[in-house]
Amino acid sequence: MADLTLGARGDEESIAVDINARGQMAGVILEDSGRQRAVLYDQRSIELGTLGGSDSYTKDLNNHGDVTGSAQNAAGYWRAFVVERGGAMRDLGTLGGNSSYGAAINDHGQLAGYADTSDGYYRAFSSDGRHAPLDLGTLGGKISYAAGINNRGDIVGTAALPDGYRHAFLTLAGGNMQDLGTLGGRISSASAVNDHGVVVGASETAGRRWHAFVWERGRMTDLGALIGYGDSFATAVNNAGHVAGSIRVGDERRSFVYRDRKMTVHPGGYGLYLVNAINNQELVIGARYAGKKFSASTMISSQPAVVTHGGQDLLAAAAVVILAATVAVLYRRRYRGIAIAA
């Protein structure tokens, strides 16, 4: 693993969201007070500011250096934003309500996210960054959330059915929302899509566990079954079809990479604690947790798993579990910007 410089100082914490082919990095700095600051690192740390409020966070970065995320306005509402390289933060608007959240941006400047409507329900949206966002609808229910967009304009996320359960969806550019189904359970959620239409996310199984999945050409493959334990969540996929995500085992969190039909699991303390992206340069991006703080970090996707041999490793593992329990509470309280589980 390699720590990244995002401009955090002193006791501040940092989380990397993405790194593009230019080496630009989008991320979040967490202050001890709980305040979140959106940053872009482009040879130096650039504070992206807010829309008049106190907090902001990034969610995605394209290859031109454009960033999307969410920032508070002067009234305290969260609003989806875009910052084009060298430009000012721009409010993307809502779907009639007070709040919106930016989730993803592609290399053409097309964006996806979700916003509340006048009747108080969140809906997935698409945006060109200039005009009002477009409501993508639902799968028959009242709620939907967009999480990813590829360079073809395909959007993925989660949408409610008429019975209220939520399923992963794929909306092809200019098309209708498609239900991707589940792994036998009631619920599923899509988190990312690559330029070839490969979708990743997590689904409940018939046994009521969460398993990471890959969906391609109508078929959902259970990655959690390859892991064999815990609850797993695929959060990112690159154009080579390599998938990264996290595993929850009790209070411990592990990371995994699935590439070339091989599953590699990194035990707690040896991989990333938060997994936010995997880019086409084979970097897995997120944060590690050490010294009681998050630090923006990355690792090569082909990094081999560490082999432990009991004894001191068991003591270390116990310490990681204790730390994980503590940081889980800290995370929920202080960092709402990046979802790490469905």
N, C-alpha and C positions, 0 to 999 in steps of 0.2 A: 504494500500500500504506500501511497505517497500523499502527504498533506499538501493542501493547496493554499495559496495566499489570496485571501479575499479582502483583506484590509481590517480584519478583526484585531482589536487592541486589548491588552490587559486581560480582564476576566470575560470579555465578550466571546461568544460562541459563533460558529459559522457552519453553514450547510450549503453544499454545492448542488445546484439544480441541473445544470447541463454545461457541456463544453463543446464548442463547434470546431470545425476543421481549421479555423484561423487561430485557435488557441484561446479564444475569448471565453470567459466563464460567467455564468449567471448564478447568483446565490443569495443567501439571506444571512444577515448578521443579527444575532440575538443578544440584546443587552440584559444585564442582570435584573433590570426592572421588569423584563418581559416584553419590552418594545422590540418590534421586528423592523429591519431596514433592508430594502431591496438594493442589491448592488450588482454592477457589471464590472468584471475585471478585464481590462484591455490594456495590458502593460502597466496599468495602475488601477487602483480601486476607484470606481466612479459611483457615487451615491445617486440613486435614481429619484430619490425624494418621494413625495406623496401627492395627493390631490387636494391638499389643504388640511388633512388630519395628521395623526401622529405616526401611524404604522403603514408598512407596505411589505410585500414579499413577491419574489419572482416565481414563475412556474415553468417557463420554457424560453428557449433561445434558438433562433435560426442561424443559418450560415452567413447571413449578412450582418449579424450583430443586433438584430431587432429582438426585443424582449417583451414578454407578456407576463401578467400576474395580477395582483389585486392591491389596491391602496385605499386608505380611508380618505373620505372627503371632509370638508369642514364641518359637516353635520354628523360625522362619525360613521357614515355608511360605507361599507366596502364596495368598491367599484372596479370592474375589470379595466385594465389599462394596456396600452402598447407604448413602447418607447422605441422609435426607429433610431438607428445608429446616428448619434450626434444630435438627436432631436430632444424635444421636451416630452414629458409624460402626457398622454392623451387619454381621456375618459372614453370608453367604448359605449357607454350608455347602458340601459336596462331594457327589459321587455314590459315596461309599464309599472314596475315596482320601484323600490328604493335601492336595491343592491344587485351587484353582478360580480362574477369571478372569472378571470382569464385563466385558461388551462393550457392552451397549446397554440403554437404559431408555426406555419410552414415557410418554406423559402420564397413563396410568392406573396407573403404578407397576409395570407388568409388565417383567420383565428377561430378558435372554438372555446367555449366555456359554458357557463350557465348563469341565469339571472332570474330574479323573481318577477312574477307577473302582477297585475293589479289585484288579482284575487288571492295573492300570497303564496302561490306554488312556484317552485323552481322549475325552469325549463332549459334544456340544452339549447345553445344558440351557435350560429356561425356568423362571421363578420368579415368584411373586407378591410376593416380598420378605419373606414371613412364614413360609412353610412350607418344607420341604425341596425342593430343586430337582428338576425332572422331567427324566429322560433322554429326549432326542428321538430316539435311535437313530442309525442310519447308512443308507447306501445299499447295504448288504450286506457292507461291510467291518467294520473294527474301530474306526475313528477318525472323529470328527466335531467340528467347531468352529462355534459360532454367532458371527456378527459384527454383525447388525443386527436391529432389531424395529421395526415401525410401530405406529400407534395402533389398528389392527385386531387386533393380536396376531400378525401374520404374521412369521415369523422366517426369516432367510437366513444362509447360511454355506457351509461346505465339508465334504464327507463322503466317506469312502472307499467304493469299489466292492469287490466280491469279489476282483478282481484286484489291489487295492491302490492303483490310481490314484484320484485325488480329483476330484470334480466339485462345482460350485456346486449348492446346494440351496435350495428354498423349501418351508417348512412353513406352510401356512395354519392359522389359529387353529383348534385342535381337529381338524386333519387329519393326513395322513401326509406324510412327507418326499418331495418331488418332485425328480427329477434334471433340472437345467436344461440339461444337455449342454455342448458345447464349440463352438469356432469351427473345428473340424476337427482339433484336436490331442488329446492324451491327458488333459489336466488343465484344470480351471477352478476359480475361486474367487469367491464372491459376498461383497460387503463391506457393502452397504446396500440398503434397500428403502423406498420412500416410501408414503404412505397410499393410493395408487392401485394398489399392487402392482407398480410399476416397480422392477426389480432392476438393480443395477450391480455390476461386478466386473472380473475379468480372466480371459482364457483363452489357453491355448496354441493356436497355429494349426497347420495342416498343415506349415508351414515351420519349426516349433519356435521361433517368436517369441511373446512375450506381447503380447496386444492387449486394451485396454479394451473392455468391452461394455456394452450396455443390453439387458435382456431384458424383454419386455412381451407378454402374451397368447400365450405359447408361441413367440415369435420372438426370437432373439438377433441383435442388430445389432452389427457390427464397427466400433467407434469408432477403433481403431488404424489401420484402412485409411484413414480420413479424415485422420489425422495423417500417415501415409505413411512414417514412419521410427521407429527405436528400439523399445523395449519400453514399453508404456503400461499404466497401472493406474487404473481408475476407483475412487475411494474414497468418493464421496458423491453423493447425489441429493436434491433438495428436492421439494416437492409440485407445483411447476411443471414437473417433469421435467428441470430443469437439472442437469447432471452435472459434477463436478469431479474431477480426479485429477492424476497425475504421469506424466512420460515420462522414461525413462532412455536416455541416448545416451552410451555409453561410461561415463565417470565423471561426466558432467554430468547434472544433474536439472533438468527443465523442468516447468512446470505447465500444465494446460489446463482450459478451461471449454467445455462443449458446451451451447449454449442456442439455442432458436429455430432449430434445424437448422443452426446455424453453429458451426464449431470455431475456437476462439481459443487459440493457443499462446503462452505467455510464456517467452521465452528465460531461461536461467540468469542469476540476478542481477536480473531484472526482474519476477519473480513469486514465489510462495511456494515454498520448498524442500520443506516438508512440507505436504501437503494432507489435512486431517482431516475437514472438514465443509463443507457448503454449506447455509445455513439458509433459511427462507422469507422472510427480509428481504433476500435476495440478497447475503449476505456469505459469502465463501470464507474458511475459517478454518484456521490452522495455524501455520507459523513460517517466517521467512526466515533465511538464514544470511549473516551479515556480521560483519566484525571478529573472525573466528574463533570465533563463538558463535551459538547459536540464540536468536532473539528472537521471542516470540509476536507474531503479526501477522495482519492480515486485509486483504482487498481486495474491491472490488465485483465481482460476477460479470460485469458488462458492461464491465469495464475493457478498453480496446483494447490490442492487442499493441504493444510498442515496436518500431519499425522501425529496424534498424541499417544502417549505411552503410560498413562496412569500416574500414580504418585503425585508429583508436584502439579502435573496437568489437572488432576482431579481437584486439587485445592484451588487452582486457578479457575477451573470451571465453576466451582462453587461461588467464588468471588464474583464471577461474571453474572451469575444468576441473581445474586444480591444486588449488584449494580443495576442490572436490567430492570429489576422490580422498582428500584428508586427512580430510574430515568423514565420509566413508563409514565409514572405520575407526573414527573417534571415535564415530559413531552406534552401530555394532554393539557397541562395548565399553561404552558408557555409558548408552544409552537403549533399553531393551527394551520400553517400555510401549506404543508406538504403531507398529503395523506399517505400513511405507510401501511395501511391495511384497509380492506374493503369494509 
